[in-house]
Amino acid sequence: MYESFYAFSESPFGMTPNPHFLFPSKKHEEALAHLVYGITQRKGFVAVTGEVGAGKTTLCRALLERLPENHASALILNPAFSATELLRDIVRDFGLPGKKKTKRGLIEELNQFLLASFAQGRNAVVVIDECQDLESSVLEQIRLISNLETETTKLIQIVLVGQPELKLKLSQPELRQLEQRITVRYHLEALTEEETKEYIAHRLRIAGPNHKANFTKSSASKIHAYSRGIPRLINVLCDRTLLAGFVDGSLTLKPEHVAKAASEVRWELPSSRPLPRPGKSMPWIHVAGMAAALLLVGGTSGLLLRYRTVPAALNPDPSKPYQEEETQFSEGAIPTPTWSGTVLTDSLRQSVSACSLLMGLWQMETEPALLQDIFSVPSWDSLIDHGFLYHEVKTSKEELIALDVPLLLEIYEPDLSSSSWQVFLGVKDGRILLHNGTEEIHLSNQEFEQRWLARALLLWQDFDDLQNHEEGVLPLLDPSYKDSGNLDETLRLYQTLHGLTATGRLDPFTLVRVYADTYPSRVPRLLWTEVSR
């Protein structure tokens, strides 16, 4: 639309990964050097990780263009496959028929190709993107592929590319053999502010050597602040900024054009949600729901509450500012819940109490006896009969913070020699805040990494039945996509902006985050959300 106005020969900020536009930052050059070294020296496995939108896929394409001619390559971009399907795609990407129906047949076909390539002095490379989404069984099959070798040489070089969650997945005990075989690693960081400015200038120059677009220094700085230096987000915002300038008939792109573009995609500057200061609590949830939760569990160690939104009953006169007041429940005022059935173990009692607390945060009440039955099996399906949906997942600490909703984590208790489920409340002063239904627990990052078993249980409610009516989520997201029907791309953008895994699917984490943004008085939020380091 605006290409001729700015004298571009092509769009400078397209969303499709294009190695022609690869920005030669120090980080990207280092990553390419690591990749080329690992492949040409036949190191077997190379791993590259980076945040969503950091430029990993573009890097993969640029890598394949830079490899010497004596290299055969296969690029797998969306490996949501079974082990057999992945094998077939690798075989076919190498130009082979891939008609065998069994894993054994496909491996034999691949092995014959690799031996023939080696005899001709050629090296074979397979690059697999989005590896964090692969099942452990599929990753194990990839390891077995690497066993195709001569007495002295690896016949195939494998590059695993993925988001930071890939590191978490590879640390699982069942994948330790694969983890040990990765000899070259690189993590692709976001761009600095100066690199962001150079990145913008680079893409403009490629799109039109004599272009007329002029991003001011302050507008480029603002783009970095909004995008946090993530190339894909820079592209989105620059594209909208150019459109805003075009509409205004301005060749100079000013901060107000950037602000207008950001508002169109509902972006906020990170500073617009200030981090809590020590000693000051953040607005949280409806006090009635919290009180109900506290009545279900034992003492609270003086848990302090504030509102994230102000119920009309508490502030009947909207013309007057509402004065927040801390409400503190004394331990003695909270009745101890009664338990039925057999005697509970300490870990089971903690899990039940923590779940009762979490349900109270959602303003729902459930009998402890019911939860006792659910957690003693465990049988999460019973939660559905009581108004809750659930999602059990292995995830990262960063995604827990990005979700910004309390959920249950499985925590190992050394004193009990077992694990229990505890409510994740957030991060404060660099420490992880948990609640076991009786008291708050503060863990250092090291303690948390040692004791958290990487399992999370998200309880939630599907208010608008979006699970069965996905089209209903579009009006709640970026309004510019309402008529496009491009739900996958809309979701990827939303997930990226909110720090969630960019699957392009309406998964439970995304649904809950959408509901939290849409119905702030109905969805509980984390008490503290500062970044843990």
C-alpha positions as CSV (number, residue, x, y, z in Angstrom):
1,M,0.0,0.0,0.0
2,Y,2.7,2.5,1.0
3,E,5.7,1.1,-1.0
4,S,5.5,3.6,-3.8
5,F,5.0,6.5,-1.4
6,Y,8.3,5.8,0.4
7,A,10.1,4.5,-2.8
8,F,10.4,0.9,-1.7
9,S,10.8,-1.9,-4.3
10,E,9.3,-4.3,-1.8
11,S,7.8,-4.3,1.7
12,P,10.7,-3.7,4.2
13,F,9.0,-5.3,7.2
14,G,7.3,-8.4,5.9
15,M,6.4,-11.2,8.4
16,T,7.7,-14.1,6.2
17,P,11.3,-15.1,7.2
18,N,13.6,-13.9,4.4
19,P,17.3,-14.4,4.5
20,H,17.7,-11.6,2.0
21,F,16.8,-9.2,4.9
22,L,19.0,-10.9,7.5
23,F,20.5,-8.2,9.7
24,P,24.2,-9.0,10.3
25,S,24.2,-8.1,14.0
26,K,27.0,-9.4,16.1
27,K,24.6,-11.9,17.7
28,H,23.4,-13.3,14.4
29,E,26.9,-13.5,12.9
30,E,28.1,-15.4,16.1
31,A,25.1,-17.7,15.8
32,L,25.8,-18.4,12.1
33,A,29.5,-19.0,12.9
34,H,28.5,-21.6,15.6
35,L,26.2,-23.3,13.2
36,V,28.6,-23.5,10.3
37,Y,31.4,-24.7,12.6
38,G,29.2,-27.5,14.1
39,I,28.1,-28.7,10.7
40,T,31.3,-28.5,8.7
41,Q,33.3,-30.1,11.6
42,R,30.7,-32.9,11.8
43,K,29.9,-32.4,15.5
44,G,26.6,-34.3,15.2
45,F,24.2,-32.1,17.2
46,V,23.9,-28.3,17.3
47,A,21.3,-26.4,19.3
48,V,20.1,-22.9,18.8
49,T,17.5,-21.3,21.1
50,G,15.9,-17.9,21.2
51,E,12.7,-16.1,22.2
52,V,9.7,-16.1,19.9
53,G,10.4,-13.7,17.0
54,A,14.1,-13.5,17.7
55,G,14.9,-14.4,14.1
56,K,15.7,-18.1,14.4
57,T,13.8,-19.3,11.3
58,T,15.4,-16.5,9.2
59,L,18.8,-17.6,10.6
60,C,18.1,-21.2,9.6
61,R,17.4,-20.2,6.0
62,A,20.5,-18.0,5.9
63,L,22.5,-20.9,7.2
64,L,21.4,-23.2,4.4
65,E,22.4,-20.5,1.8
66,R,25.9,-20.2,3.3
67,L,26.7,-23.9,3.5
68,P,29.3,-25.1,0.9
69,E,27.9,-26.8,-2.2
70,N,29.0,-30.3,-1.0
71,H,26.2,-30.2,1.6
72,A,22.7,-31.7,1.2
73,S,20.1,-30.2,3.5
74,A,16.6,-30.8,4.8
75,L,14.7,-28.0,6.6
76,I,11.7,-29.0,8.8
77,L,9.8,-25.9,9.9
78,N,6.7,-27.2,11.6
79,P,7.6,-30.6,13.1
80,A,4.3,-31.4,14.9
81,F,4.7,-35.0,13.9
82,S,4.9,-38.5,15.2
83,A,8.4,-40.1,14.9
84,T,7.4,-41.8,11.7
85,E,6.0,-38.6,10.1
86,L,9.1,-36.7,11.0
87,L,11.3,-39.4,9.5
88,R,9.3,-39.3,6.3
89,D,9.5,-35.5,6.0
90,I,13.3,-35.6,6.5
91,V,13.7,-38.3,3.9
92,R,11.5,-36.4,1.4
93,D,13.2,-33.1,2.0
94,F,16.4,-34.8,1.0
95,G,14.7,-35.5,-2.3
96,L,14.0,-39.2,-1.7
97,P,10.7,-40.9,-2.4
98,G,9.9,-41.6,1.3
99,K,7.2,-44.2,0.4
100,K,8.2,-46.7,3.2
101,K,5.4,-47.1,5.7
102,T,7.5,-48.1,8.7
103,K,10.2,-46.4,10.7
104,R,12.6,-49.2,9.9
105,G,12.0,-48.8,6.2
106,L,12.5,-45.0,6.3
107,I,15.7,-45.3,8.3
108,E,17.1,-47.8,5.8
109,E,16.2,-45.5,3.0
110,L,17.9,-42.6,4.8
111,N,21.0,-44.6,5.7
112,Q,21.5,-45.7,2.1
113,F,21.3,-42.0,1.0
114,L,23.8,-40.9,3.8
115,L,26.3,-43.6,2.9
116,A,26.1,-42.7,-0.8
117,S,26.5,-39.0,0.0
118,F,29.5,-39.7,2.3
119,A,31.1,-41.8,-0.5
120,Q,30.7,-38.7,-2.8
121,G,32.4,-36.4,-0.2
122,R,29.1,-34.8,0.7
123,N,27.8,-33.8,4.1
124,A,24.1,-34.1,5.1
125,V,22.4,-31.6,7.3
126,V,18.9,-31.5,8.8
127,V,17.6,-28.4,10.5
128,I,14.5,-28.9,12.7
129,D,12.7,-25.7,13.8
130,E,10.2,-25.4,16.8
131,C,11.8,-28.3,18.6
132,Q,10.3,-27.3,21.9
133,D,6.9,-28.6,20.6
134,L,8.2,-32.1,19.9
135,E,7.2,-35.0,22.1
136,S,10.1,-36.7,24.0
137,S,9.6,-39.9,22.0
138,V,10.1,-37.9,18.7
139,L,13.3,-36.2,20.1
140,E,14.6,-39.6,21.1
141,Q,14.0,-40.8,17.5
142,I,16.1,-37.9,16.3
143,R,18.9,-39.0,18.6
144,L,18.6,-42.5,17.1
145,I,19.0,-41.0,13.6
146,S,22.3,-39.6,14.7
147,N,23.5,-43.2,15.2
148,L,23.9,-43.4,11.5
149,E,27.6,-43.1,11.2
150,T,30.8,-44.8,10.1
151,E,33.6,-45.9,12.5
152,T,35.0,-42.4,12.5
153,T,32.4,-39.9,11.1
154,K,28.9,-38.8,11.7
155,L,26.9,-39.2,8.5
156,I,24.3,-36.6,9.4
157,Q,24.5,-33.3,11.2
158,I,21.4,-32.2,13.1
159,V,20.5,-28.7,14.1
160,L,17.8,-28.3,16.8
161,V,16.2,-24.9,16.8
162,G,13.6,-23.8,19.4
163,Q,12.4,-21.4,22.0
164,P,13.9,-21.3,25.5
165,E,11.5,-24.1,26.6
166,L,13.7,-26.5,24.5
167,K,16.4,-26.3,27.1
168,L,13.9,-27.3,29.8
169,K,12.6,-30.2,27.7
170,L,16.2,-31.5,27.0
171,S,16.9,-31.4,30.8
172,Q,14.3,-34.2,31.4
173,P,15.9,-37.5,32.5
174,E,14.6,-39.5,29.6
175,L,16.4,-37.2,27.2
176,R,19.8,-37.1,28.9
177,Q,21.4,-39.1,26.1
178,L,20.4,-36.5,23.6
179,E,21.4,-33.6,25.9
180,Q,24.9,-35.1,26.2
181,R,25.3,-35.3,22.5
182,I,24.8,-31.6,21.8
183,T,28.3,-30.2,21.5
184,V,27.6,-26.8,20.1
185,R,25.0,-24.4,21.6
186,Y,24.0,-20.8,21.0
187,H,21.2,-18.7,22.5
188,L,20.0,-15.8,20.3
189,E,19.4,-12.7,22.4
190,A,17.1,-9.8,21.6
191,L,18.6,-6.7,19.9
192,T,19.9,-3.7,22.0
193,E,18.5,-0.3,21.3
194,E,21.4,0.7,19.1
195,E,21.0,-2.6,17.2
196,T,17.3,-2.0,16.8
197,K,18.0,1.4,15.1
198,E,20.6,-0.3,12.8
199,Y,18.1,-3.1,12.1
200,I,15.4,-0.7,11.0
201,A,17.9,1.2,8.8
202,H,19.2,-2.1,7.3
203,R,15.8,-3.3,6.2
204,L,14.8,0.1,4.8
205,R,18.0,0.1,2.8
206,I,17.4,-3.4,1.4
207,A,13.8,-2.6,0.4
208,G,14.8,0.6,-1.3
209,P,18.3,1.9,-1.7
210,N,16.9,5.4,-2.4
211,H,14.0,5.2,-0.1
212,K,12.4,8.4,1.4
213,A,11.3,7.0,4.8
214,N,12.9,8.7,7.8
215,F,12.5,7.2,11.2
216,T,13.6,9.8,13.8
217,K,16.0,8.7,16.6
218,S,13.3,9.1,19.2
219,S,10.8,7.1,17.1
220,A,13.3,4.3,16.7
221,S,14.0,4.4,20.5
222,K,10.2,4.1,21.1
223,I,10.0,1.1,18.7
224,H,12.7,-0.6,20.7
225,A,10.9,0.1,24.0
226,Y,7.6,-1.4,22.6
227,S,9.2,-4.4,20.9
228,R,11.9,-5.2,23.6
229,G,14.3,-5.7,20.7
230,I,12.6,-8.7,19.2
231,P,12.9,-8.6,15.4
232,R,9.4,-9.9,14.6
233,L,7.8,-7.3,16.9
234,I,10.0,-4.6,15.4
235,N,8.7,-5.6,12.0
236,V,5.0,-5.5,13.1
237,L,5.4,-2.1,14.6
238,C,7.5,-0.6,11.8
239,D,5.0,-1.8,9.2
240,R,2.1,-0.1,11.1
241,T,4.2,3.0,11.7
242,L,4.9,3.4,8.0
243,L,1.2,3.0,7.3
244,A,0.4,5.7,9.9
245,G,3.0,8.0,8.2
246,F,1.5,7.3,4.8
247,V,-2.0,8.1,6.0
248,D,-0.7,11.4,7.3
249,G,1.3,12.1,4.1
250,S,4.5,12.3,6.2
251,L,7.9,10.8,5.0
252,T,9.2,11.5,8.5
253,L,8.1,8.9,11.0
254,K,7.7,10.5,14.5
255,P,7.0,9.1,17.9
256,E,3.3,9.9,17.6
257,H,3.2,7.7,14.5
258,V,4.8,4.9,16.6
259,A,2.3,5.5,19.4
260,K,-0.6,5.3,17.0
261,A,0.7,2.1,15.5
262,A,1.2,0.6,18.9
263,S,-2.4,1.5,19.9
264,E,-3.8,-0.2,16.8
265,V,-2.2,-3.5,17.9
266,R,-3.0,-2.8,21.6
267,W,0.6,-2.7,22.7
268,E,1.7,-1.0,25.9
269,L,5.1,0.2,26.9
270,P,6.6,-2.1,29.6
271,S,6.8,0.8,31.9
272,S,3.0,1.3,31.7
273,R,2.7,-1.6,34.2
274,P,5.1,-0.5,36.9
275,L,6.8,-3.1,39.0
276,P,5.8,-3.1,42.6
277,R,8.1,-1.5,45.1
278,P,9.1,-3.4,48.2
279,G,6.5,-3.0,50.9
280,K,3.7,-2.0,48.5
281,S,1.2,-4.5,47.3
282,M,-0.2,-4.6,43.7
283,P,-4.0,-4.5,43.0
284,W,-5.2,-8.1,43.0
285,I,-8.6,-9.6,43.0
286,H,-12.2,-9.2,44.3
287,V,-11.9,-9.4,48.1
288,A,-15.1,-11.5,48.5
289,G,-13.6,-14.3,46.4
290,M,-10.4,-14.1,48.4
291,A,-12.2,-14.2,51.7
292,A,-14.1,-17.3,50.6
293,A,-10.8,-18.9,49.8
294,L,-9.3,-18.0,53.1
295,L,-12.3,-19.5,54.9
296,L,-11.7,-22.8,53.1
297,V,-8.1,-23.1,54.3
298,G,-6.2,-22.6,57.5
299,G,-4.3,-19.6,58.7
300,T,-2.9,-17.2,56.2
301,S,0.1,-15.7,57.9
302,G,-1.4,-12.3,57.4
303,L,-1.9,-12.4,53.6
304,L,-2.5,-8.9,52.4
305,L,-5.1,-8.2,49.7
306,R,-5.8,-5.4,47.3
307,Y,-8.2,-4.9,44.4
308,R,-7.1,-5.2,40.8
309,T,-10.6,-3.7,39.9
310,V,-12.9,-1.9,42.2
311,P,-16.4,-3.5,42.7
312,A,-19.2,-1.0,42.4
313,A,-20.5,-2.0,45.9
314,L,-17.3,-0.8,47.5
315,N,-17.2,2.5,45.5
316,P,-20.8,3.6,44.9
317,D,-19.7,7.2,43.9
318,P,-17.5,6.8,40.8
319,S,-16.9,10.6,40.8
320,K,-14.8,10.2,43.9
321,P,-11.5,8.3,43.8
322,Y,-11.5,5.0,45.5
323,Q,-9.0,4.8,48.4
324,E,-7.4,1.4,48.6
325,E,-7.2,-0.2,52.0
326,E,-5.3,-3.2,52.9
327,T,-7.3,-6.0,54.5
328,Q,-5.5,-8.4,56.8
329,F,-7.1,-11.6,58.0
330,S,-5.7,-12.7,61.4
331,E,-4.8,-16.3,61.7
332,G,-7.1,-16.8,64.7
333,A,-10.2,-15.6,62.8
334,I,-9.9,-18.4,60.2
335,P,-11.7,-21.7,61.0
336,T,-9.8,-24.8,60.3
337,P,-11.5,-27.0,57.6
338,T,-13.0,-30.3,58.6
339,W,-11.9,-33.4,56.7
340,S,-13.8,-36.6,56.0
341,G,-12.7,-40.0,55.1
342,T,-9.3,-41.5,55.9
343,V,-6.4,-39.7,57.6
344,L,-4.7,-37.4,55.1
345,T,-0.9,-37.4,54.6
346,D,0.7,-34.0,55.0
347,S,1.5,-33.6,51.3
348,L,-2.1,-34.5,50.4
349,R,-3.5,-32.1,53.0
350,Q,-1.3,-29.3,51.6
351,S,-2.4,-30.1,48.0
352,V,-6.1,-30.0,49.0
353,S,-5.7,-26.7,51.0
354,A,-3.8,-25.1,48.1
355,C,-6.4,-26.1,45.6
356,S,-9.2,-24.8,47.9
357,L,-7.3,-21.5,48.0
358,L,-7.0,-21.3,44.2
359,M,-10.7,-22.1,43.7
360,G,-11.5,-19.3,46.1
361,L,-9.5,-16.9,44.0
362,W,-11.8,-17.8,41.2
363,Q,-14.8,-17.1,43.5
364,M,-15.8,-20.8,43.6
365,E,-16.4,-23.0,46.6
366,T,-15.7,-26.7,46.7
367,E,-15.9,-29.2,49.5
368,P,-12.4,-30.3,50.8
369,A,-13.6,-33.9,50.8
370,L,-14.1,-33.8,47.1
371,L,-10.7,-32.4,46.6
372,Q,-9.3,-35.1,48.8
373,D,-10.7,-37.7,46.4
374,I,-9.4,-35.8,43.4
375,F,-5.8,-35.4,44.6
376,S,-5.5,-38.9,46.2
377,V,-6.0,-40.6,42.8
378,P,-5.3,-38.0,41.1
379,S,-8.3,-37.6,38.8
380,W,-8.5,-34.1,37.4
381,D,-11.5,-34.9,35.2
382,S,-13.7,-34.6,38.4
383,L,-13.0,-30.9,38.4
384,I,-15.0,-30.5,35.2
385,D,-18.2,-31.5,37.1
386,H,-17.6,-28.6,39.5
387,G,-17.3,-25.8,37.0
388,F,-13.6,-25.9,36.2
389,L,-11.5,-26.8,33.2
390,Y,-8.0,-27.9,33.8
391,H,-4.7,-28.0,31.9
392,E,-1.7,-30.0,33.2
393,V,1.5,-29.0,31.5
394,K,5.3,-28.9,31.8
395,T,6.3,-25.3,31.3
396,S,8.9,-22.7,32.3
397,K,9.1,-20.1,35.1
398,E,9.1,-17.3,32.5
399,E,5.8,-18.5,31.0
400,L,4.2,-18.7,34.5
401,I,5.0,-15.0,35.0
402,A,3.8,-14.1,31.5
403,L,0.5,-15.9,32.1
404,D,-0.1,-13.6,35.1
405,V,-2.7,-15.9,36.7
406,P,-2.3,-18.0,39.9
407,L,-2.0,-21.8,39.3
408,L,-0.8,-24.9,41.0
409,L,2.8,-26.1,40.9
410,E,4.1,-29.4,42.0
411,I,6.8,-28.7,44.6
412,Y,9.1,-31.2,46.2
413,E,9.0,-31.1,50.0
414,P,12.3,-32.4,51.5
415,D,10.8,-32.6,55.0
416,L,8.0,-34.8,53.7
417,S,10.1,-36.8,51.2
418,S,7.3,-36.2,48.7
419,S,5.8,-33.5,46.6
420,S,2.6,-31.4,47.0
421,W,0.7,-28.9,44.9
422,Q,1.1,-25.2,45.9
423,V,-0.4,-22.0,44.5
424,F,2.0,-19.8,42.5
425,L,1.5,-16.2,43.5
426,G,4.3,-14.5,41.6
427,V,7.8,-13.1,42.0
428,K,8.8,-10.5,44.6
429,D,12.3,-9.0,45.2
430,G,13.7,-11.8,43.1
431,R,12.1,-14.6,45.2
432,I,9.3,-17.0,44.1
433,L,6.1,-16.6,46.1
434,L,4.0,-19.8,46.7
435,H,1.2,-20.6,49.1
436,N,0.5,-24.1,50.4
437,G,-2.9,-23.3,51.7
438,T,-1.6,-22.6,55.2
439,E,1.2,-20.1,54.7
440,E,3.2,-18.2,52.2
441,I,6.5,-19.7,51.1
442,H,9.3,-17.6,49.6
443,L,12.0,-19.5,47.6
444,S,15.1,-18.2,46.0
445,N,15.6,-18.9,42.3
446,Q,18.0,-21.8,43.1
447,E,15.7,-23.3,45.7
448,F,12.8,-23.1,43.2
449,E,14.7,-24.7,40.4
450,Q,15.7,-27.5,42.7
451,R,12.2,-28.2,44.1
452,W,9.8,-27.4,41.3
453,L,9.2,-30.5,39.3
454,A,8.3,-28.4,36.2
455,R,4.6,-29.5,36.4
456,A,1.8,-27.0,36.5
457,L,-1.9,-27.4,36.9
458,L,-4.0,-24.6,35.5
459,L,-7.6,-24.4,36.7
460,W,-9.8,-22.0,34.8
461,Q,-13.3,-21.2,33.5
462,D,-14.4,-20.9,29.9
463,F,-16.8,-18.0,30.4
464,D,-17.8,-17.5,26.7
465,D,-17.3,-21.1,25.6
466,L,-14.3,-20.0,23.3
467,Q,-13.0,-23.6,23.3
468,N,-15.8,-24.6,21.1
469,H,-16.3,-21.2,19.3
470,E,-12.7,-20.1,18.5
471,E,-14.0,-17.3,16.1
472,G,-15.3,-15.5,19.2
473,V,-11.8,-14.7,20.3
474,L,-11.0,-12.4,17.3
475,P,-13.0,-9.4,18.6
476,L,-11.1,-9.6,21.9
477,L,-7.7,-9.4,20.2
478,D,-6.1,-7.0,17.7
479,P,-9.1,-5.2,16.0
480,S,-7.2,-4.9,12.7
481,Y,-7.6,-8.7,12.2
482,K,-11.4,-8.8,12.8
483,D,-12.2,-9.1,9.2
484,S,-9.2,-11.1,8.0
485,G,-10.2,-14.3,9.6
486,N,-6.5,-15.0,10.1
487,L,-6.9,-16.5,13.6
488,D,-3.5,-18.4,13.6
489,E,-1.5,-15.2,12.9
490,T,-3.5,-13.2,15.3
491,L,-2.9,-15.7,18.1
492,R,0.8,-15.9,17.3
493,L,1.1,-12.1,17.6
494,Y,-1.0,-12.0,20.8
495,Q,1.1,-14.9,22.3
496,T,4.4,-13.3,21.4
497,L,3.4,-9.9,22.8
498,H,2.4,-11.5,26.1
499,G,5.4,-13.8,26.5
500,L,3.5,-17.0,25.9
501,T,4.6,-19.9,23.6
502,A,3.6,-18.7,20.1
503,T,1.8,-21.9,18.9
504,G,-0.9,-20.0,16.8
505,R,-3.4,-22.2,18.6
506,L,-6.1,-21.2,21.1
507,D,-4.5,-23.3,23.9
508,P,-5.6,-23.0,27.5
509,F,-2.8,-20.6,28.5
510,T,-3.8,-18.2,25.7
511,L,-7.5,-18.5,26.6
512,V,-7.0,-17.7,30.2
513,R,-4.8,-14.7,29.4
514,V,-7.4,-13.4,27.0
515,Y,-10.1,-13.8,29.7
516,A,-7.8,-12.1,32.2
517,D,-7.5,-9.1,29.9
518,T,-11.2,-9.1,29.0
519,Y,-12.8,-9.8,32.4
520,P,-10.3,-8.4,35.0
521,S,-12.8,-8.6,37.9
522,R,-13.5,-12.3,37.3
523,V,-10.0,-13.7,36.7
524,P,-7.5,-13.6,39.5
525,R,-4.0,-12.2,38.7
526,L,-0.6,-12.7,40.2
527,L,0.2,-10.7,43.3
528,W,3.7,-9.8,42.1
529,T,4.9,-9.9,38.5
530,E,8.5,-8.6,38.5
531,V,10.9,-10.5,36.3
532,S,12.9,-13.2,38.2
533,R,16.6,-13.4,37.4
